[in-house]
Amino acid sequence: MQEKKVKKQLIMGCILFGISIISGSLQVVFSPFNFVRVVSLIVVIGSSLCVGAFIRELFILKKTINPNQ
């Protein structure tokens, strides 16, 4: 039961991070000011790196726990 709850929380977290990255990307594309574009782009790239590293670690952890899959 606890494992299902943790999985749901991880999935919801990844979805929310994804939505925030998409909204940040839209801000980069549609912003008329260069300073806002640059700062938003740095934030979007940093967020993408963090989310990607987190998801990669989840897959590595899953693979080490269940080596047969």
Backbone bond lengths (Angstrom), bond angles and torsions (degrees), N, CA, C in turn:
res aa  C-N    CA-C-N  psi(-1)  N-CA   C-N-CA  omega(-1)  CA-C   N-CA-C  phi
1 M - - - 1.448 - - 1.531 110.49 -
2 Q 1.298 116.90 -43.50 1.464 121.64 -179.07 1.530 110.15 -65.12
3 E 1.337 116.49 -36.70 1.461 120.26 -178.65 1.529 111.34 -65.63
4 K 1.336 117.55 -38.42 1.463 120.96 178.05 1.525 110.72 -65.15
5 K 1.326 116.13 -39.27 1.462 120.41 179.93 1.529 110.57 -64.66
6 V 1.322 115.97 -42.22 1.462 120.36 179.52 1.530 110.17 -65.62
7 K 1.339 117.44 -40.62 1.463 121.17 178.52 1.521 110.82 -61.92
8 K 1.331 116.36 -44.18 1.464 119.83 179.14 1.521 110.87 -62.38
9 Q 1.319 116.78 -40.86 1.461 119.83 179.79 1.530 111.19 -66.00
10 L 1.332 117.01 -39.75 1.461 120.05 178.39 1.523 111.35 -65.48
11 I 1.326 116.45 -41.77 1.461 120.36 179.20 1.527 110.39 -64.79
12 M 1.323 117.03 -43.91 1.466 120.59 179.06 1.528 110.48 -63.98
13 G 1.314 116.98 -40.15 1.461 120.37 177.85 1.515 112.01 -62.20
14 C 1.329 116.57 -43.98 1.468 120.19 178.67 1.524 111.20 -64.31
15 I 1.326 116.88 -39.72 1.465 120.24 178.43 1.524 110.48 -64.22
16 L 1.337 116.97 -44.61 1.462 119.90 179.49 1.526 112.03 -64.77
17 F 1.336 117.03 -40.47 1.464 119.89 175.76 1.525 110.68 -62.32
18 G 1.327 116.38 -40.86 1.464 120.53 178.13 1.516 112.57 -61.64
19 I 1.334 116.06 -42.69 1.461 120.03 178.42 1.523 110.54 -64.64
20 S 1.325 117.12 -40.58 1.465 119.08 179.14 1.528 111.20 -66.06
21 I 1.323 117.42 -35.64 1.464 120.54 177.66 1.522 110.39 -67.20
22 I 1.333 116.77 -41.26 1.469 120.44 178.90 1.524 110.63 -64.21
23 S 1.336 116.99 -43.49 1.468 119.07 179.45 1.531 111.20 -65.91
24 G 1.312 117.25 -36.97 1.460 120.33 175.50 1.517 112.03 -64.96
25 S 1.329 116.04 -37.73 1.462 120.05 177.68 1.521 111.02 -65.36
26 L 1.315 116.54 -40.05 1.461 119.77 177.50 1.528 111.06 -63.83
27 Q 1.318 116.24 -37.02 1.460 119.95 177.46 1.524 110.68 -64.94
28 V 1.324 117.17 -37.74 1.469 120.97 178.14 1.524 109.97 -64.43
29 V 1.321 116.78 -42.04 1.463 120.65 -175.72 1.530 111.30 -70.89
30 F 1.318 117.70 -42.51 1.452 120.39 -170.94 1.527 115.48 -99.59
31 S 1.291 118.73 3.10 1.470 120.87 -179.35 1.534 110.42 -77.21
32 P 1.332 117.32 133.30 1.470 119.23 179.69 1.537 113.43 -82.17
33 F 1.328 117.98 -12.43 1.458 121.03 -175.63 1.528 110.29 -103.04
34 N 1.323 115.68 132.92 1.466 120.32 -177.93 1.522 112.17 -65.88
35 F 1.336 117.86 -38.92 1.466 120.59 -179.28 1.527 110.85 -61.49
36 V 1.334 116.32 -43.97 1.468 120.57 179.13 1.519 110.15 -64.93
37 R 1.319 117.22 -38.68 1.471 120.64 177.72 1.524 111.63 -61.27
38 V 1.320 116.12 -46.18 1.470 120.57 -177.20 1.524 110.58 -64.70
39 V 1.325 116.76 -47.47 1.472 119.99 -178.97 1.527 110.27 -64.71
40 S 1.327 117.19 -43.07 1.465 120.52 179.60 1.522 111.19 -64.94
41 L 1.327 116.36 -38.41 1.458 119.63 178.72 1.519 111.35 -64.30
42 I 1.318 117.59 -41.23 1.466 120.99 177.30 1.524 110.47 -62.30
43 V 1.330 116.97 -42.36 1.466 120.94 179.14 1.521 110.92 -65.52
44 V 1.328 117.62 -42.44 1.466 120.82 -179.90 1.525 110.61 -64.30
45 I 1.315 117.79 -42.83 1.470 120.32 179.49 1.522 110.63 -65.17
46 G 1.323 117.30 -43.51 1.465 120.39 177.55 1.517 112.32 -62.21
47 S 1.325 116.67 -43.09 1.463 120.34 178.88 1.522 111.23 -64.59
48 S 1.324 115.75 -41.32 1.468 119.42 179.22 1.525 111.24 -62.98
49 L 1.322 116.45 -40.73 1.464 119.75 178.24 1.528 111.26 -63.06
50 C 1.323 116.40 -42.71 1.470 120.04 -179.91 1.515 111.57 -64.90
51 V 1.325 116.91 -46.23 1.466 120.43 -179.74 1.519 110.64 -64.89
52 G 1.327 117.40 -42.94 1.462 120.81 179.24 1.518 112.42 -62.97
53 A 1.316 116.92 -41.55 1.471 120.40 178.52 1.524 110.63 -66.26
54 F 1.329 116.94 -38.89 1.456 120.63 179.53 1.526 110.92 -64.68
55 I 1.325 117.01 -45.39 1.472 120.56 -179.98 1.526 110.27 -66.11
56 R 1.329 117.25 -39.45 1.470 120.24 177.33 1.526 110.90 -60.35
57 E 1.327 116.69 -43.26 1.462 120.39 178.38 1.523 111.78 -63.71
58 L 1.323 116.96 -35.85 1.464 119.64 176.90 1.526 111.03 -62.31
59 F 1.341 116.59 -43.19 1.463 119.69 179.34 1.525 111.23 -67.20
60 I 1.322 117.57 -38.62 1.464 120.64 177.96 1.524 109.90 -65.62
61 L 1.320 116.76 -42.38 1.457 121.03 179.14 1.527 110.88 -64.01
62 K 1.327 116.36 -40.94 1.462 120.59 178.85 1.528 110.38 -64.17
63 K 1.322 116.12 -38.60 1.456 120.39 -179.02 1.536 111.41 -68.86
64 T 1.332 117.86 -36.86 1.458 120.03 -179.72 1.530 112.19 -75.66
65 I 1.340 116.58 -28.93 1.462 119.64 178.23 1.530 109.95 -75.57
66 N 1.336 116.79 -43.11 1.466 122.10 179.98 1.521 109.18 -116.41
67 P 1.331 118.98 82.34 1.463 120.05 -175.41 1.533 113.44 -69.77
68 N 1.324 118.63 -16.44 1.458 120.85 -178.73 1.525 112.37 -79.40
69 Q 1.328 118.72 -15.70 1.468 120.50 -176.88 1.488 111.89 -93.36
